[in-house]
């Protein structure tokens, strides 16, 4: 699907899903069914989950990393509620993507395709459930070099609670992005000097990707099968690592995005002195993001916290490591790889899903969430921080 094709009135999410299924979305995996294959935790919501992949092309701008490429191509995975949980579970990633991700992490001693056998919970190509009104949209951005699939457990969980979730592969920033025609784009951005200008360019480019995907999922034909799949007035963005760092630039660049979550990402582009009044959540490692603990990563949160003028929270998780917050930690532990965390990745995943869901319920559905008001005995590892006093309780 090209941008020019989508301009002919088919950019609504319902139409995109229908086209993706009809035009050859990646098939479900035949792997990942054996008892010893790694698996993602089951979603906690009441709805079955469908998924498909979209190939989007923005011909209004050149690619920021590939010289001579005058369009920006993106692969996006969508998860959504389905009333037709039929067929096989979706493939987690391709064998090539698995091999390149393991190679990038310096991991040996495993079958190269082992991550492609991961058992997921969503059904590939399942028809979206009919809804009386559009559903909230959450756009997810992964860490640098990481494919969009590393946020699958969070995406599946949100979809099971009635959200549409779009995870973006930021092309040439991931170890591998596979396109429908078989091309595999690798990490061209990895070969550039990683100075301050590079990181500024990276998060700014990601903010543009996020706005483009938001446009593609909310524009064009609003009727579909009689109801819009995505409600364009209820859009949030969340990300991990540099994907988390990209959430603030996304909010600053696009006033249509209602709320944002930075998961363990050192922020790059400062919030201006004029401030940002939309809801924002910082969620990170206690070891890295405890306020008052010195310079470096935490100083960027402290800098931006002062200019967040709306609803905001700063939460840290004791015993977590950087990889704990995504599928990377979940799968590493199942494969016998020690990520150095004091808290099991499954527990951190439960925390990430619980607090992300509560934030979105409160700010996209206007349902008050007591979990966000004070520490909870259920999640004793989550500390509420007050940067002004440098304390976390």
TIGUBA-800690 format. One record per residue (C-alpha): residue number from 1; chain; x, y, z. Coordinates in steps of 0.001 Angstrom, whole numbers. Layout:
TIGUBA-800690
REC, resi, chain, X, Y, Z
REC, NUM, A, X, Y, Z
...
//
This chain:
TIGUBA-800690
REC, resi, chain, X, Y, Z
REC, 1, A, 0, 0, 0
REC, 2, A, 1454, 3338, -979
REC, 3, A, 632, 6759, 300
REC, 4, A, -795, 7692, -3105
REC, 5, A, -3150, 4713, -3005
REC, 6, A, -4272, 5559, 507
REC, 7, A, -5108, 9114, -526
REC, 8, A, -7946, 7725, -2645
REC, 9, A, -10189, 7638, 414
REC, 10, A, -8940, 4465, 2072
REC, 11, A, -6910, 5701, 5013
REC, 12, A, -9435, 4883, 7747
REC, 13, A, -8219, 2131, 10035
REC, 14, A, -11099, -167, 9098
REC, 15, A, -10183, 85, 5423
REC, 16, A, -6498, -435, 6183
REC, 17, A, -7212, -3593, 8125
REC, 18, A, -9448, -4973, 5399
REC, 19, A, -6844, -4243, 2732
REC, 20, A, -3993, -5682, 4763
REC, 21, A, -5818, -8965, 5243
REC, 22, A, -6968, -9108, 1625
REC, 23, A, -3630, -8109, 92
REC, 24, A, -1380, -10494, 1906
REC, 25, A, -625, -9470, 5467
REC, 26, A, 2125, -11636, 6965
REC, 27, A, 680, -15086, 7658
REC, 28, A, 325, -16670, 11042
REC, 29, A, 3219, -18746, 12235
REC, 30, A, 3231, -22488, 12171
REC, 31, A, 5858, -22313, 14898
REC, 32, A, 5725, -21310, 18525
REC, 33, A, 3251, -24068, 19463
REC, 34, A, 5583, -26469, 21231
REC, 35, A, 5776, -26573, 24987
REC, 36, A, 9398, -25425, 25168
REC, 37, A, 9036, -22416, 22858
REC, 38, A, 9167, -19015, 24534
REC, 39, A, 5778, -17426, 25063
REC, 40, A, 4234, -14088, 25896
REC, 41, A, 1989, -13667, 28947
REC, 42, A, -1736, -13903, 28336
REC, 43, A, -3608, -10604, 27981
REC, 44, A, -5643, -9578, 31025
REC, 45, A, -8677, -8152, 29217
REC, 46, A, -11917, -9867, 28279
REC, 47, A, -11612, -9462, 24501
REC, 48, A, -9850, -11694, 22021
REC, 49, A, -7137, -9961, 20026
REC, 50, A, -6522, -9788, 16302
REC, 51, A, -3464, -8423, 14550
REC, 52, A, -2190, -7516, 11123
REC, 53, A, 712, -5606, 9583
REC, 54, A, 553, -2535, 7383
REC, 55, A, 3088, -1290, 4859
REC, 56, A, 2822, 2503, 4721
REC, 57, A, 4726, 4904, 2498
REC, 58, A, 5004, 8625, 3126
REC, 59, A, 6007, 10248, -150
REC, 60, A, 6029, 13733, 1367
REC, 61, A, 9540, 13347, 2808
REC, 62, A, 12795, 11495, 2141
REC, 63, A, 14094, 8788, 4399
REC, 64, A, 16271, 10373, 7102
REC, 65, A, 18856, 7564, 7132
REC, 66, A, 19064, 6046, 3636
REC, 67, A, 20769, 8330, 1132
REC, 68, A, 18898, 8671, -2148
REC, 69, A, 15635, 7204, -834
REC, 70, A, 13066, 9930, -1407
REC, 71, A, 10159, 8342, 486
REC, 72, A, 9767, 7076, 4041
REC, 73, A, 8561, 3468, 4222
REC, 74, A, 7265, 2062, 7499
REC, 75, A, 6023, -1284, 8705
REC, 76, A, 3359, -1037, 11393
REC, 77, A, 1727, -3801, 13415
REC, 78, A, -1858, -3306, 14552
REC, 79, A, -3575, -5098, 17417
REC, 80, A, -7304, -4698, 18024
REC, 81, A, -10294, -6447, 19629
REC, 82, A, -11807, -9208, 17515
REC, 83, A, -15007, -11217, 17731
REC, 84, A, -13485, -13857, 15423
REC, 85, A, -10593, -15506, 17291
REC, 86, A, -9992, -18100, 14586
REC, 87, A, -6961, -19518, 12837
REC, 88, A, -3360, -19580, 13969
REC, 89, A, -1615, -17246, 16339
REC, 90, A, 408, -14494, 14721
REC, 91, A, 4112, -14961, 14108
REC, 92, A, 6217, -12992, 16569
REC, 93, A, 9002, -12150, 14120
REC, 94, A, 10632, -13753, 11105
REC, 95, A, 13607, -16140, 11411
REC, 96, A, 15844, -13502, 9819
REC, 97, A, 14721, -10873, 12321
REC, 98, A, 15378, -13335, 15147
REC, 99, A, 18868, -14081, 13877
REC, 100, A, 19808, -10420, 13481
REC, 101, A, 18412, -9436, 16885
REC, 102, A, 20373, -12199, 18624
REC, 103, A, 23502, -11270, 16686
REC, 104, A, 23106, -7615, 17660
REC, 105, A, 22904, -8646, 21315
REC, 106, A, 25984, -10857, 21025
REC, 107, A, 23909, -13884, 22047
REC, 108, A, 25261, -17262, 21001
REC, 109, A, 24373, -20814, 21908
REC, 110, A, 20738, -20510, 20764
REC, 111, A, 19112, -21524, 17511
REC, 112, A, 19162, -18377, 15334
REC, 113, A, 15426, -18553, 14660
REC, 114, A, 14384, -19206, 18268
REC, 115, A, 12600, -15877, 18726
REC, 116, A, 10487, -16523, 15653
REC, 117, A, 8958, -19494, 17484
REC, 118, A, 7647, -17326, 20329
REC, 119, A, 4022, -18073, 21067
REC, 120, A, 1818, -14983, 20849
REC, 121, A, -1813, -14512, 21863
REC, 122, A, -3239, -12586, 18893
REC, 123, A, -4876, -14113, 15835
REC, 124, A, -3376, -13038, 12511
REC, 125, A, -5804, -11376, 10125
REC, 126, A, -8829, -11745, 12414
REC, 127, A, -11686, -9393, 11576
REC, 128, A, -11955, -6368, 13906
REC, 129, A, -14927, -6451, 16258
REC, 130, A, -17740, -4027, 15484
REC, 131, A, -17982, -1170, 17964
REC, 132, A, -20655, 1511, 18450
REC, 133, A, -17973, 4199, 18401
REC, 134, A, -14309, 4495, 17548
REC, 135, A, -11761, 2999, 19922
REC, 136, A, -8833, 4848, 21504
REC, 137, A, -5553, 4511, 19614
REC, 138, A, -2182, 3957, 21271
REC, 139, A, 945, 4373, 19127
REC, 140, A, 4031, 2522, 20401
REC, 141, A, 7671, 3262, 19580
REC, 142, A, 10405, 706, 20471
REC, 143, A, 13974, 1218, 21605
REC, 144, A, 16833, 1984, 19228
REC, 145, A, 17812, -1107, 17182
REC, 146, A, 14778, -3007, 18520
REC, 147, A, 11970, -4180, 16235
REC, 148, A, 8379, -3201, 16947
REC, 149, A, 7600, -6769, 17992
REC, 150, A, 9453, -6280, 21285
REC, 151, A, 6385, -4361, 22529
REC, 152, A, 3922, -7121, 21605
REC, 153, A, 2964, -8213, 25141
REC, 154, A, 1964, -4646, 26029
REC, 155, A, 104, -4227, 22741
REC, 156, A, -1830, -7479, 23100
REC, 157, A, -2870, -6577, 26624
REC, 158, A, -4129, -3125, 25649
REC, 159, A, -6063, -4540, 22680
REC, 160, A, -7750, -7051, 24989
REC, 161, A, -9072, -4051, 26943
REC, 162, A, -10562, -2367, 23894
REC, 163, A, -7738, -304, 22412
REC, 164, A, -6328, -212, 18907
REC, 165, A, -2548, -368, 19185
REC, 166, A, -79, 543, 16441
REC, 167, A, 3609, -328, 16912
REC, 168, A, 6050, 1212, 14448
REC, 169, A, 9248, -195, 13009
REC, 170, A, 11267, 2983, 12441
REC, 171, A, 13026, 1854, 9292
REC, 172, A, 16843, 1773, 9276
REC, 173, A, 16824, 2248, 13076
REC, 174, A, 16020, -1419, 13791
REC, 175, A, 18294, -4409, 13305
REC, 176, A, 15763, -5724, 10787
REC, 177, A, 12549, -4514, 9159
REC, 178, A, 10958, -6972, 6746
REC, 179, A, 8756, -5632, 3956
REC, 180, A, 6003, -7600, 2166
REC, 181, A, 8140, -8018, -964
REC, 182, A, 10863, -9766, 1063
REC, 183, A, 13274, -6853, 1436
REC, 184, A, 14964, -6589, 4817
REC, 185, A, 16147, -3127, 5873
REC, 186, A, 18898, -3189, 8484
REC, 187, A, 20178, -496, 10843
REC, 188, A, 21782, 2189, 8673
REC, 189, A, 21495, 4650, 11582
REC, 190, A, 23710, 2379, 13674
REC, 191, A, 26690, 3268, 11480
REC, 192, A, 26484, 7007, 12123
REC, 193, A, 28250, 8907, 14925
REC, 194, A, 25962, 8920, 17945
REC, 195, A, 26482, 12500, 19045
REC, 196, A, 23862, 14899, 20421
REC, 197, A, 22843, 15967, 16918
REC, 198, A, 22189, 12325, 16008
REC, 199, A, 19861, 11721, 18977
REC, 200, A, 18024, 14995, 18337
REC, 201, A, 17510, 13963, 14733
REC, 202, A, 16408, 10489, 15787
REC, 203, A, 13634, 11529, 18171
REC, 204, A, 12469, 14305, 15851
REC, 205, A, 12214, 11829, 12976
REC, 206, A, 10299, 9409, 15180
REC, 207, A, 7834, 12135, 16127
REC, 208, A, 7176, 12665, 12411
REC, 209, A, 6710, 8906, 11903
REC, 210, A, 4204, 8838, 14762
REC, 211, A, 2146, 11725, 13386
REC, 212, A, 2132, 10133, 9940
REC, 213, A, 878, 6814, 11309
REC, 214, A, -1760, 8631, 13328
REC, 215, A, -2918, 10353, 10131
REC, 216, A, -3087, 7094, 8192
REC, 217, A, -5200, 5421, 10876
REC, 218, A, -7680, 8236, 11338
REC, 219, A, -8135, 9931, 7938
REC, 220, A, -10163, 9270, 4809
REC, 221, A, -13333, 7162, 4776
REC, 222, A, -14943, 7450, 8218
REC, 223, A, -17744, 4979, 7673
REC, 224, A, -16058, 1626, 7045
REC, 225, A, -18564, -1041, 8069
REC, 226, A, -20801, 1529, 9728
REC, 227, A, -18482, 2513, 12583
REC, 228, A, -15042, 4035, 12729
REC, 229, A, -12425, 1732, 14236
REC, 230, A, -10260, 4532, 15643
REC, 231, A, -11479, 7628, 17438
REC, 232, A, -9136, 10421, 16267
REC, 233, A, -9860, 12470, 19384
REC, 234, A, -8471, 9769, 21688
REC, 235, A, -4853, 9124, 20713
REC, 236, A, -1881, 8528, 23027
REC, 237, A, 1751, 7633, 22437
REC, 238, A, 4082, 5479, 24517
REC, 239, A, 7560, 4111, 24008
REC, 240, A, 10540, 2398, 25554
REC, 241, A, 14091, 3759, 25726
REC, 242, A, 14589, 6106, 22763
REC, 243, A, 10976, 5333, 21873
REC, 244, A, 10077, 6735, 25276
REC, 245, A, 12333, 9729, 24648
REC, 246, A, 10366, 10330, 21438
REC, 247, A, 7044, 10749, 23213
REC, 248, A, 7666, 14301, 24400
REC, 249, A, 8724, 15527, 20919
REC, 250, A, 5599, 13811, 19555
REC, 251, A, 3345, 15688, 21964
REC, 252, A, 5150, 18947, 21266
REC, 253, A, 4898, 18501, 17491
REC, 254, A, 1310, 17211, 17309
REC, 255, A, -1422, 18757, 19443
REC, 256, A, -3821, 15972, 18430
REC, 257, A, -1955, 13480, 20631
REC, 258, A, -3687, 13602, 23988
REC, 259, A, -1211, 11967, 26370
REC, 260, A, 2210, 10302, 26544
REC, 261, A, 4264, 7735, 28452
REC, 262, A, 8054, 7514, 28592
REC, 263, A, 9160, 4036, 29692
REC, 264, A, 12795, 4116, 30837
REC, 265, A, 13926, 6545, 28171
REC, 266, A, 16409, 9393, 28710
REC, 267, A, 14704, 12441, 27217
REC, 268, A, 16481, 14307, 24456
REC, 269, A, 14587, 17361, 23199
REC, 270, A, 13758, 19610, 26188
REC, 271, A, 10215, 20722, 26907
REC, 272, A, 10182, 24477, 26209
REC, 273, A, 9773, 27033, 28975
REC, 274, A, 6205, 27626, 27782
REC, 275, A, 5429, 24153, 29072
REC, 276, A, 3350, 21148, 28070
REC, 277, A, -57, 20766, 29671
REC, 278, A, -1151, 17339, 28431
REC, 279, A, -966, 14282, 30744
REC, 280, A, 2406, 12575, 30970
REC, 281, A, 3834, 9561, 32799
REC, 282, A, 7487, 8772, 33491
REC, 283, A, 8030, 5088, 34336
REC, 284, A, 11566, 3792, 34798
REC, 285, A, 14194, 1944, 36798
REC, 286, A, 14768, 2975, 40383
REC, 287, A, 18508, 2507, 39852
REC, 288, A, 18575, 5007, 36979
REC, 289, A, 15730, 7461, 37506
REC, 290, A, 15517, 8215, 41217
REC, 291, A, 15340, 12028, 41452
REC, 292, A, 18208, 13762, 43199
REC, 293, A, 20607, 10906, 42498
REC, 294, A, 22941, 12886, 40267
REC, 295, A, 23348, 13882, 36631
REC, 296, A, 22991, 11811, 33512
REC, 297, A, 19678, 10217, 32583
REC, 298, A, 17727, 11329, 35645
REC, 299, A, 18735, 14950, 35067
REC, 300, A, 16840, 14957, 31762
REC, 301, A, 13634, 13880, 33515
REC, 302, A, 14186, 16508, 36219
REC, 303, A, 14706, 19179, 33537
REC, 304, A, 11489, 18301, 31704
REC, 305, A, 9402, 17631, 34813
REC, 306, A, 9546, 21335, 35712
REC, 307, A, 7857, 22246, 32425
REC, 308, A, 5104, 19621, 32509
REC, 309, A, 2188, 21760, 33661
REC, 310, A, -669, 19251, 33408
REC, 311, A, -1354, 15914, 35122
REC, 312, A, 1930, 14077, 35644
REC, 313, A, 3465, 11196, 37556
REC, 314, A, 7027, 9964, 38078
REC, 315, A, 7174, 6270, 38974
REC, 316, A, 10204, 4016, 39424
REC, 317, A, 10364, 239, 39728
REC, 318, A, 12775, -1345, 42188
REC, 319, A, 14701, -4357, 40905
REC, 320, A, 14045, -3639, 37223
REC, 321, A, 16632, -3330, 34469
REC, 322, A, 16294, -1640, 31087
REC, 323, A, 15342, -4850, 29262
REC, 324, A, 12798, -5760, 31945
REC, 325, A, 10230, -3321, 30546
REC, 326, A, 9746, -5069, 27185
REC, 327, A, 9507, -8551, 25693
REC, 328, A, 13303, -8629, 25565
REC, 329, A, 13452, -9344, 29279
REC, 330, A, 10563, -11806, 29189
REC, 331, A, 12066, -13872, 26398
REC, 332, A, 15650, -13649, 27673
REC, 333, A, 14690, -15138, 31025
REC, 334, A, 12778, -17981, 29363
REC, 335, A, 15823, -18736, 27246
REC, 336, A, 18144, -18822, 30267
REC, 337, A, 19762, -15418, 29718
REC, 338, A, 20424, -13358, 32851
REC, 339, A, 19562, -9683, 32278
REC, 340, A, 20851, -8675, 35708
REC, 341, A, 17483, -7734, 37178
REC, 342, A, 16479, -8306, 40780
REC, 343, A, 12809, -8537, 39817
REC, 344, A, 11479, -11208, 37421
REC, 345, A, 10641, -9807, 34002
REC, 346, A, 7140, -11269, 34219
REC, 347, A, 6503, -9100, 37268
REC, 348, A, 7848, -5979, 35561
REC, 349, A, 5648, -6763, 32552
REC, 350, A, 2641, -6969, 34867
REC, 351, A, 3578, -3570, 36317
REC, 352, A, 4102, -1940, 32904
REC, 353, A, 819, -3276, 31597
REC, 354, A, -1094, -2330, 34745
REC, 355, A, 134, 1257, 35010
REC, 356, A, 5, 1903, 31263
REC, 357, A, -3562, 648, 31159
REC, 358, A, -4564, 2760, 34163
REC, 359, A, -3006, 5888, 32620
REC, 360, A, -4862, 5368, 29342
REC, 361, A, -8157, 4550, 31052
REC, 362, A, -7949, 7797, 32996
REC, 363, A, -6808, 10083, 30210
REC, 364, A, -8422, 8620, 27084
REC, 365, A, -11610, 7224, 28667
REC, 366, A, -11952, 9618, 31614
REC, 367, A, -12293, 6756, 34098
REC, 368, A, -10573, 7697, 37390
REC, 369, A, -7844, 5253, 38386
REC, 370, A, -6941, 5128, 42105
REC, 371, A, -3827, 3140, 41161
REC, 372, A, -2317, 6393, 39876
REC, 373, A, -3002, 8376, 43041
REC, 374, A, -719, 6696, 45574
REC, 375, A, 1473, 3627, 46196
REC, 376, A, -302, 278, 45997
REC, 377, A, 256, -2831, 48107
REC, 378, A, -436, -4858, 44990
REC, 379, A, 2558, -3279, 43255
REC, 380, A, 4929, -2765, 46172
REC, 381, A, 7919, -2449, 43810
REC, 382, A, 6473, 737, 42259
REC, 383, A, 7545, 3937, 44001
REC, 384, A, 5918, 7349, 43542
REC, 385, A, 8548, 10056, 43241
REC, 386, A, 8379, 13731, 44165
REC, 387, A, 11287, 15349, 42303
REC, 388, A, 10903, 18644, 44157
REC, 389, A, 11957, 16929, 47391
REC, 390, A, 14011, 14156, 45809
REC, 391, A, 11946, 11440, 47500
REC, 392, A, 10237, 8251, 46322
REC, 393, A, 7769, 6291, 48460
//
